Amino acid sequence: MLKRTKMSDPVLAGLVQEELERQEHNIEMIASESTAPLEVMELSGSVFTNKTLEGYPGRRFQAGSQIADKVEELACKRACELFGAEHANIQSYSGSTANYSVYASILTPGDKVLSMRLDQGGHLTHGSPANWVSKIYQFDFYGVDPETELIDYDAMEKKAKEYQPKLIIAGASSYPRIIDYKRIAEVAKEVGAYFMVDMAHIAGLVAAKVIPSPIPYADFVTSSTTKTFCSARSGMVFCKAEHAKLLDKGTFPGALGSIQLHTMAAKAWSFQYAASQEFREIMEQVVKNARCLAEELTKYGFRIVSDGTDNHLLVADLRSKNITGKDFQNALDSIGITVNKNMIPFDPQKPSVTSGVRIGLTAVSQRGLKEPEIREIAGIMNQVAEAPDNEENLKACKAQAQALIARFPLYPEGAFED
Ligand SMILES: *Cc1c(COP(=O)(O)O)cnc(C)c1O
C-alpha cells in the first residue's frame, strides 16, 4: 500500500499507516461507519478518477466518455435491480448532495417541507437552521411520541394537513425503529406533497431485505452509500419513472458538476455485492447484534430509547448511569471503543453534552463479531460507565477490548502489503 507516497511523502504515508492501525485495534461502533471492501478501495483509486464527464450516457459534454457511459449504465441497471427501483441516478457525491439534488429537482425557493426533527433523529440536510437549505425553503418538523419514542404519526398527519408542505421527508440518522412508509405516503398523497425517504443509514439493510424497503412507497429515495451499505463515500437517488426526467435535470445541471467516475465504479461493484448471500448474512447479523446489545445493556441498567431496535443502531439513555453522552463517549474512546454522543428525545442536556450515545453494529458485524462478543462488549461498556474516571478500571477495560478485537482482523492479513 502507498508504495509511491511512502517515497514522496513519508509524513502523509505515516498518517495513513497510523489510521490503519487505529482502525485495526479499535472497536468501531459509530453508527454511520462501516468498512469498505478491498474492491471498493481498488476501484475508488482507479484510473477512472482521471476522467472528467458531465451529463448522462449518450449525452455527455466531453469526448472520450464511451467507457464511462458503460460504467454508469451498468451501475444504474444493477442499482435498479438490487432495490427494485424504476429509476436510479447515482451521480450524487454523498447522502447530503443526494438530498440537495432532490430539492433542486422539485422545490422552488420558499416552498414548504415537513421533516423529522433533528434533535429526535432527523438529519442536518432536512432543514436544520444551521444548514443552508433552511435559508431557501421553509421547514417544519414532526417528532416522536414522548412515551413510546416512536414517530407520532397522528401528530405528523395533523401537522401535514395544517402546514400543506410540498415535500414530506422521512428517514433519520438516529431512529432505531422501522418507519411506517405506507402511512406517511398516504398522508403525502392526501395533502398533495411529494414523499421522499432518506435511507442513508439503512440502505444496506434494505438492499439485503432484512428490513422493509421504502422504494415502493416513496416518490424519491435518497441515500449515502457508506454507512450500512458499506460502499464508497458517495450517494445515490431512486425515483418513480414518472419523476425520472425531473430528477436527472435536478441532479445535473441542477445541483452537481462533473461525475466522480471512480466512486461510481465502486458503487457499481457494491450493487452487485449487496445482492450476494455473504452480504445478506452480514446484514442479518448486524440486526441480531444490535438487538443483542440493546438487551444486554438493558440488563446492566441502561435505558434503551424506544425500548430496543429493529435496525443497525440503538440509542442508550445514560441518565440512570449518571454519566453524560460526552463523558461516556470520551471514556469509551480512551479504551478503544468509538461511539458518538447523541441527543435522546426531549433531552434535557445541550447537544454538545447530551444524555445519550448512539451505537452502531455494522462495522463490528463485518469483522465477524457475533452475540458472544457483543455480550462481552456490553460488559466492558458497563464497566466503563461504572467508573469512567478510574485509571485502573479503564486500563483493564482497554486490555479486554484490545484482546477481543485482535481476534477479528479488519482486512485479510497482508491486504495492504506491497
Ligand atoms: C449521513 C446522513 C446523510 C448525509 O450523508 P453524507 O454521505 O454524510 O453526506 C443524509 N441523511 C441522513 C439521514 C444521514 O444519516
The ligand as an SDF file (V2000), in Angstrom:
LIG
                    3D

 15 15  0  0  0  0  0  0  0  0999 V2000
  -25.4480   10.5750    6.9870 C   0  0  0  0  0  0  0  0  0  0  0  0
  -26.7500   11.0770    6.5220 C   0  0  0  0  0  0  0  0  0  0  0  0
  -26.8280   11.9350    5.4250 C   0  0  0  0  0  0  0  0  0  0  0  0
  -25.6020   12.5250    4.7930 C   0  0  0  0  0  0  0  0  0  0  0  0
  -24.8290   11.6170    4.1410 O   0  0  0  0  0  0  0  0  0  0  0  0
  -23.3160   12.0280    3.7870 P   0  0  0  0  0  0  0  0  0  0  0  0
  -22.9170   10.9170    2.8750 O   0  0  0  0  0  0  0  0  0  0  0  0
  -22.6020   12.0910    5.0810 O   0  0  0  0  0  0  0  0  0  0  0  0
  -23.3740   13.3550    3.1180 O   0  0  0  0  0  0  0  0  0  0  0  0
  -28.0680   12.3070    4.9690 C   0  0  0  0  0  0  0  0  0  0  0  0
  -29.1740   11.8770    5.5810 N   0  0  0  0  0  0  0  0  0  0  0  0
  -29.1530   11.0570    6.6430 C   0  0  0  0  0  0  0  0  0  0  0  0
  -30.4210   10.6150    7.2600 C   0  0  0  0  0  0  0  0  0  0  0  0
  -27.9320   10.6520    7.1590 C   0  0  0  0  0  0  0  0  0  0  0  0
  -27.8970    9.8750    8.2350 O   0  0  0  0  0  0  0  0  0  0  0  0
  1  2  1  0
  2  3  1  0
  2 14  2  0
  3  4  1  0
  3 10  2  0
  4  5  1  0
  5  6  1  0
  6  7  2  0
  6  8  1  0
  6  9  1  0
 10 11  1  0
 11 12  2  0
 12 13  1  0
 12 14  1  0
 14 15  1  0
M  END
$$$$
